[in-house]
Amino acid sequence: MNGVCVRWRGWVDLERLDGVGCLEFDEEKAQIEDMMLREQLELYNQRLRDIEERQRAYRSQQADMDVEVGGQLWVSG
């Protein structure tokens, strides 16, 4: 039942290990858990966007440096 928003209702006789119960969906806790999951996913997506942006900037910088170095070698060669 890990990660499932349910509530157990019933009774158990601990001497006889007998009882009656049922599981009910807890709408309020489910909404809270859903909100927390959405916030966590948004943070992960933002981190991925940041990493991709840094990679693009790094690759662009590397390409610019290759052009500069290539141009200097061509001129001096």
C-alpha positions as CSV (number, residue, x, y, z in Angstrom):
1,M,0.0,0.0,0.0
2,N,3.1,2.3,-0.2
3,G,2.3,5.5,-2.1
4,V,-1.5,4.8,-2.1
5,C,-3.7,7.3,-0.3
6,V,-6.1,5.0,1.5
7,R,-7.6,4.8,5.0
8,W,-8.4,1.6,6.8
9,R,-11.7,1.5,8.7
10,G,-12.8,-1.3,10.9
11,W,-12.0,-3.2,14.0
12,V,-9.8,-6.1,15.0
13,D,-10.1,-8.4,18.0
14,L,-6.5,-8.9,19.1
15,E,-7.3,-11.9,21.2
16,R,-9.1,-13.9,18.5
17,L,-7.3,-12.1,15.6
18,D,-10.7,-11.5,14.0
19,G,-12.3,-8.4,12.7
20,V,-13.9,-6.5,9.9
21,G,-12.5,-3.6,7.9
22,C,-12.3,-1.9,4.5
23,L,-10.0,0.4,2.7
24,E,-11.3,3.8,1.6
25,F,-9.7,6.2,-0.8
26,D,-8.5,9.4,0.9
27,E,-9.1,12.2,-1.6
28,E,-7.6,14.9,0.5
29,K,-4.2,13.1,1.0
30,A,-4.3,12.1,-2.7
31,Q,-4.5,15.8,-3.7
32,I,-1.7,16.7,-1.4
33,E,0.5,13.9,-2.7
34,D,-0.3,14.8,-6.3
35,M,0.6,18.4,-5.7
36,M,3.9,17.4,-4.1
37,L,4.7,15.1,-7.1
38,R,3.9,17.8,-9.6
39,E,6.2,20.3,-7.7
40,Q,9.0,17.7,-7.6
41,L,8.6,17.0,-11.4
42,E,8.8,20.7,-12.1
43,L,12.0,21.0,-10.2
44,Y,13.5,18.1,-12.1
45,N,12.4,19.5,-15.4
46,Q,13.9,22.9,-14.5
47,R,17.2,21.2,-13.6
48,L,17.2,19.4,-16.9
49,R,16.6,22.7,-18.8
50,D,19.4,24.3,-16.9
51,I,21.8,21.5,-17.7
52,E,20.8,21.5,-21.4
53,E,21.3,25.3,-21.5
54,R,24.8,25.0,-19.9
55,Q,25.7,22.2,-22.4
56,R,24.5,24.4,-25.4
57,A,26.6,27.3,-24.1
58,Y,29.6,25.1,-23.5
59,R,29.4,23.6,-27.0
60,S,28.9,27.0,-28.6
61,Q,31.9,28.3,-26.7
62,Q,34.0,25.3,-27.8
63,A,32.9,25.8,-31.4
64,D,33.9,29.5,-31.2
65,M,37.3,28.5,-29.8
66,D,37.8,26.0,-32.5
67,V,37.1,28.6,-35.2
68,E,39.5,31.1,-33.6
69,V,42.2,28.5,-33.2
70,G,41.6,27.1,-36.7
71,G,41.7,30.7,-38.1
72,Q,45.0,31.5,-36.3
73,L,46.5,28.2,-37.6
74,W,45.4,28.9,-41.1
75,V,46.7,32.5,-41.1
76,S,50.1,31.6,-39.6
77,G,50.5,28.4,-41.7
